[in-house]
Every structure is written in C-alpha cells, then in structure tokens.
Amino acid sequence: MMKLLIVDDEKLTREGLLTAVNWEELGITEIDTAANGEEGLSIGKAFHPDMVLTDVRMPRMTGIEMAEELQQIYPDTAVIFMSGYSDKEYLKAAIKLNAVSYVEKPINLREVVDAVREASMQIEEKQMAARGQKARETEEKVKLCERIMHGIRPKDFSDLSLPRDMHETDSFCALVTEFEKSERISFAELSTKVLSELSLLLKEKKQNIIYAFREGHLLCLFVYGVSVNKENMAEVIRFMRKNCDYLGNFTQALGTVVSGMGNAYLSYTSAVALLQQAFYCEKNSDLFELEEPRYTPPAISDHSAEFSEALKKRDRAGCDRILSEVEKQFMMPCMLLPSQTRDIYYKLFIQLQKAAEQSRIASFLIEEKNSLFDMVNEAPSCPALHRLLRERVADFFDQSKNHREDNSLVYAIEEFVHMNYQNESLSVKSISDYVNRSTSYVCTLFKNESGMTLNQYITKYRLENAKEMLGDPRYKITEVASRCGYNDVNYFGKIFKKYTGSSPSEYRGGLL
C-alpha cells in the first residue's frame, strides 16, 4: 500500500512507465505524475508519496533540487533518479540525498522494477522500525502515566525514558473520561485517531499528552507543558466532546492544574473525586472544580414520612415542596454515595406505591417491589431519578383526581378515614354522619366498591401506618398504638399480631 510520484519532462516516458509496469504487483496502489521539478514539488507536498521516480535534468527545477526540498518535508520518502547523462556531479548529489537507486536512460524496465522493489523493501524496514519505536515509546508513556496516577515520585522513574519534551518543572493537568458504552470503544482506534490529532493540536501550544486506559471504560489523560491553564484545558474538553461523540455518552472530569511532575498525581486525584460525583449530574456532562463550592446541608434529611402524609392528604403543593427540598440535598457536591441516595429515593417511591395501593390506582406505578427497586437502581443519574419520581407523583395526582370524580362518595369516606384514623372514636357512625348517608348505605356502597368492609379498611389503614412507625426507633410501642387510634396497647398488640402474624415488638425486631 504505497504511493509513487513519477516526474519527467518527457510525456512519452511518463505514460510509458505508467502502462508498461505492473505497479500493483509491486505494492504501488496510488500513482501521480508531474512534467517538471516545480510541478513535482507542488504535487508531492499534497500527495505525500512514499517514493519518487524522477528525471534528473528538467526545466525550471532539476530532479535533485525537487528531491532536496521534498525530503525536507517528508524525510522518509525514497528517491530513484533517472538520467541519460553519466555526470559525476549528479551521481554525487544522488548519493548525498540517500537515493535508493540511479537508473540510466534509455530506461530498462527491469532496472526500474528492481529499483522500485529495493525502495519498497527499504520503506517497509523503516516503517517497521518506526512502528516498533513508536510502540516502545507508547508503552513507556503508559507506564509513566500509571505511575503518576499512583502517586509514585519522579525519583522512581529512573527505569523509564521520559518524553524528550517533558520536564519535571512542567505544569500538569489530568482529564479523566468515563465512557458509558465501553463495548463500543476501540482504545487502539481512539489512540490512533483522536488522541494523535489532539497531540498535534497541543504541540502548537508547546504542550503534549500522556495517557492510559483503565478498567475497560476509563481514559486517564495528562496534559503537560510550560503554560497549561484552564483555558487550554477547556479547549481540550471541547475537542474530546466533539471527536468522541461517536462513542455515545461519556463524562469528563477535569483536575486542578498543578506545577511540577511530583504534584501531577494531585491533579489526577482531584479529577477522580469529581468523577465520583458524576451520578449527581446529567449524563454526558463535563465536570469542573467549582470556584465556590455549592451549599451542602449539614445532614441529609429523610422526608419519606412527611412525603407519605402529604400523599395521604392529597396535598399536591406539599408534595412539590418536599420534592424540591429533596432535590436540593443532592446537588453537587453531595456527601452520600450513589447507593445511599438511591436508597432514599427508593423509600419515597415505596410511599408513593403505598398511597396508590390505598387509592386502588397502583397499576400506574410498578406492582412488584423488586421491580420498583430495579427501576430506581437502573436510573442513570440522580437528576433522571428525581425527574422519574416527579413524573410518577404527577401521574398519581392525575389518576387520583379521575378516581375521585368517578367515586366521589367512596373517596370522601377514605379521605375521612385518612384524616381521622388516629382518633379512637372513628367509627362507621361518624363516617356516615360526615357523608350524610345512612350507615347501611355507606357500608353496602363501600363493600361493593372496595371489596372490603369499612371496619376492615379502617383496621388495615391503621395497622399499615403502625407497621411504618415501628420502623422508626424513636417511637415507643405505646406511642405507635396511640397514634394509630388504639389507646389500649394490649388490644393493639392482639389485633396487630392477628394482622401481621407477629407482635409489635417482634415485628420491630425484624426491621431494626
């Protein structure tokens, strides 16, 4: 897979060479031609040939002059001269340019083929040596990058060859990128295409990069040089965002700019700390250290009980207020691990599920708690999880409204129970009086609509609340009984055991 440039002022020679030689058999896949040295130089700069087959004497610019200028740009280009003049000066110039061969005119095609084969062999040897050297340099840079990431001091790099452009006094800045779809990533391709281009871009600013890949989905990259700053790094982040777009979602975390190779690991650790906060940002984010850290509450509050009460009262404004307070707690930086935050949201979803079940509109959420747990656990970020909760709460209130309009009397009965279940005097008679219907009508209607008697509903509602309160060690069992409408704690214990199969203290022991 090589490119050949043929330069000769004789048209017949150019066309003859093009048609008389089986170039593909020689590994030549692309050929261009030029009629003189000036044209050959112009075409060669754009064509980037692996080898040049050129006449020596041509108008405007000789083949030797053209080859000299072309090799200054592409020093690995192999040159084969053609000439009908046995001039020693030309031969000396050819030797000086490390010409592969010198073919005399009139041209013998066998000599041309042999010269091209020899040039191909030399080019392949050089390319193999260059690839080997590049592989060794890349391996050294990866080792260097990994040692810096582990906080190993520069004095322990004696077995490594530092890049020629790296100095211990350089500035360093780490950029850690986490790719979401690791199975789509070819790190070899990323290295060859994106990072090579980034390296060329930074060289213009007298900066460069070393990098390593970790755990199949992390790219750890250090930018180093004499003047690395936040503006440079912002440009690097934009470059990565644009050129890695084909890999799907990824999050970038930028460390602090530090001075000196010995402090480079500090930039890496600050980037990793930021990346650990990625759950609290939208996916596909670029994370920077804040100039002034956002306010973080001194402690994370559990709003599940308050949220449950607002749902029972159908207090939509109250639910919105609670959700806003929850959201504020989980803005960056957050003290909790993502798993702890998911647990808090899971509790809120459970309360929503219970409220839906009590209103017989549970189908809008997820009926199985394991599935509900999976839904929470699979949310890609905290903002996405919060949006999901808000959407489900909106669904709950919309369906509650529809349910209320279709069953207004049953809803009024349930609401009265929800508001008065703590009162021991709550009874079928007090409910009937509230809705201004006879007790027999109320009992028959409620049984037909709900499938349970009104007394069963009252007991169920009280004991479900009791179960929830028993999970909070702040409440004594006597207080739980009283708060759920049972002033006789012994009676409460009997009815609770009948309902759950455990005494209140046994049930609590299983929770705590």
WOSULBEL-V604544 format. One record per pair of residues at least 24 apart in sequence whose C-alpha atoms are under 8 Angstrom apart, sorted by the first residue. I is the first residue (numbers start at 0). J is the second residue. D is the distance in whole Angstrom. If there is no record, write none. Layout:
((I/J/D) (I/J/D))
This chain:
((0/26/6) (0/27/6) (0/28/6) (1/26/6) (1/27/5) (1/28/6) (1/29/7) (1/48/8) (1/49/6) (1/50/8) (2/27/6) (2/28/6) (2/29/5) (2/30/6) (2/47/8) (2/48/5) (2/49/5) (2/50/7) (3/27/7) (3/29/6) (3/30/5) (3/31/7) (3/48/5) (3/49/6) (3/50/5) (3/51/6) (3/52/7) (4/30/6) (4/31/5) (4/32/6) (4/33/8) (4/39/8) (4/43/7) (4/48/6) (4/50/7) (4/51/5) (4/52/6) (4/53/8) (5/30/7) (5/31/6) (5/32/5) (5/33/6) (5/51/6) (5/52/5) (5/53/6) (6/32/6) (6/33/5) (6/34/6) (6/35/6) (6/36/7) (6/39/6) (6/51/8) (6/52/6) (6/53/5) (6/54/6) (6/62/8) (7/33/7) (7/34/5) (7/35/6) (7/53/6) (7/54/5) (7/57/7) (8/33/8) (8/34/5) (8/35/5) (8/54/8) (8/57/6) (8/58/8) (9/34/7) (10/34/7) (19/108/8) (20/108/7) (20/112/8) (25/112/8) (25/115/8) (25/116/7) (26/119/8) (35/59/7) (35/60/7) (35/61/8) (35/62/8) (36/60/5) (36/61/6) (36/62/6) (36/64/8) (36/65/5) (37/65/7) (39/65/7) (40/65/6) (40/66/8) (40/68/8) (40/69/6) (43/69/7) (44/69/7) (44/72/8) (47/73/7) (48/76/7) (49/75/7) (49/76/5) (49/77/6) (49/122/8) (50/76/5) (50/77/4) (50/78/6) (50/79/8) (50/118/7) (51/76/7) (51/77/6) (51/78/5) (51/79/6) (52/78/6) (52/79/5) (52/80/6) (52/81/7) (53/78/8) (53/79/6) (53/80/5) (53/81/6) (54/80/6) (54/81/5) (54/82/6) (55/80/6) (55/81/6) (55/82/6) (55/89/8) (56/82/7) (63/89/8) (63/92/7) (63/93/7) (66/96/8) (67/96/7) (75/122/8) (75/125/8) (76/122/8) (77/118/6) (77/122/7) (78/118/8) (79/114/7) (79/115/8) (81/106/8) (140/209/6) (140/210/7) (141/209/7) (141/210/6) (141/211/5) (143/209/8) (144/209/6) (144/210/6) (144/211/6) (144/220/8) (144/221/8) (145/211/7) (147/263/6) (147/264/5) (148/263/8) (148/264/5) (148/267/6) (148/268/8) (149/264/7) (150/263/8) (150/264/5) (150/265/8) (152/261/6) (153/260/7) (153/261/6) (164/207/8) (165/223/7) (165/224/7) (166/224/8) (166/260/8) (167/259/5) (167/260/5) (167/261/7) (168/258/7) (168/259/4) (168/260/6) (169/223/6) (169/224/5) (169/225/5) (169/226/8) (169/258/6) (169/259/5) (169/260/7) (170/223/6) (170/224/6) (170/225/6) (170/226/7) (170/227/6) (170/256/7) (170/257/6) (170/258/4) (170/259/6) (170/260/7) (171/221/6) (171/222/6) (171/223/5) (171/224/7) (171/227/7) (171/256/6) (171/257/5) (171/258/6) (171/259/7) (171/260/7) (171/263/6) (171/266/7) (172/221/6) (172/222/5) (172/223/7) (172/227/7) (172/232/8) (172/253/8) (172/254/6) (172/255/6) (172/256/5) (172/257/6) (172/263/7) (172/266/6) (172/267/8) (173/219/7) (173/220/6) (173/221/4) (173/222/6) (173/253/6) (173/254/5) (173/255/7) (173/256/8) (173/263/8) (173/266/5) (173/267/5) (173/270/7) (174/219/6) (174/220/5) (174/221/6) (174/222/8) (174/251/7) (174/252/6) (174/253/5) (174/254/6) (174/267/7) (174/270/7) (175/217/7) (175/218/6) (175/219/5) (175/220/6) (175/251/6) (175/252/5) (175/253/7) (175/267/8) (175/270/6) (175/271/7) (175/274/8) (176/217/6) (176/218/5) (176/219/7) (176/249/7) (176/250/6) (176/251/4) (176/252/6) (177/216/6) (177/217/5) (177/218/7) (177/249/6) (177/250/5) (177/251/6) (178/216/5) (178/217/6) (178/246/8) (178/247/8) (178/248/6) (178/249/4) (178/250/7) (179/216/7) (179/247/7) (179/248/6) (179/249/6) (180/216/8) (180/246/7) (180/247/7) (180/248/7) (181/215/6) (181/216/5) (183/246/6) (184/216/8) (184/246/7) (186/212/8) (193/239/8) (193/242/6) (193/243/7) (197/235/8) (197/238/8) (227/256/7) (228/256/6) (229/256/7) (236/285/8) (248/282/7) (248/283/5) (249/282/7) (249/283/5) (249/284/7) (250/274/8) (250/277/7) (250/282/7) (250/283/5) (250/284/5) (250/285/6) (250/286/8) (251/283/8) (251/284/7) (251/285/5) (251/286/6) (252/285/6) (252/286/5) (252/287/6) (253/285/8) (253/286/6) (253/287/5) (253/288/7) (254/287/7) (254/288/7) (255/288/7) (276/331/7) (276/332/7) (276/333/7) (277/380/8) (278/337/6) (278/379/7) (278/380/5) (278/381/6) (279/329/7) (279/330/6) (279/331/6) (279/332/8) (279/333/8) (279/380/6) (279/381/5) (279/382/7) (280/330/8) (280/331/7) (280/380/7) (280/381/7) (280/382/6) (281/380/6) (281/381/8) (281/382/6) (281/383/7) (282/379/7) (282/380/7) (292/332/7) (293/330/8) (293/331/7) (293/332/7) (295/328/7) (295/330/8) (295/332/7) (295/333/7) (295/334/8) (296/328/6) (299/328/7) (301/343/7) (302/347/8) (303/346/6) (303/347/5) (303/350/7) (306/347/7) (306/350/7) (307/347/8) (307/350/5) (307/351/7) (307/354/7) (310/351/7) (310/354/6) (311/354/6) (311/414/8) (311/417/6) (312/414/7) (312/417/7) (312/418/7) (313/396/7) (315/396/7) (322/389/8) (326/385/7) (329/381/7) (340/381/8) (341/375/6) (341/376/7) (344/375/7) (344/384/8) (344/385/8) (345/371/8) (345/372/7) (345/375/6) (348/388/7) (351/392/7) (351/395/8) (355/395/7) (358/399/7) (360/395/8) (360/398/7) (360/399/7) (360/402/8) (363/391/8) (363/394/7) (363/395/7) (364/391/7) (408/434/7) (409/444/8) (409/445/6) (409/448/8) (416/457/7) (417/460/8) (420/457/7) (420/460/8) (420/461/6) (420/483/6) (420/484/6) (421/461/8) (421/481/7) (421/482/5) (421/483/5) (421/484/4) (421/485/8) (422/483/8) (422/484/5) (423/484/4) (423/485/6) (423/486/7) (424/484/8) (426/454/8) (427/453/7) (427/454/7) (462/495/7) (462/498/8) (466/506/8) (469/503/7) (469/506/8) (469/507/6) (470/507/6) (470/510/6) (470/511/7) (476/503/7) (476/504/8))
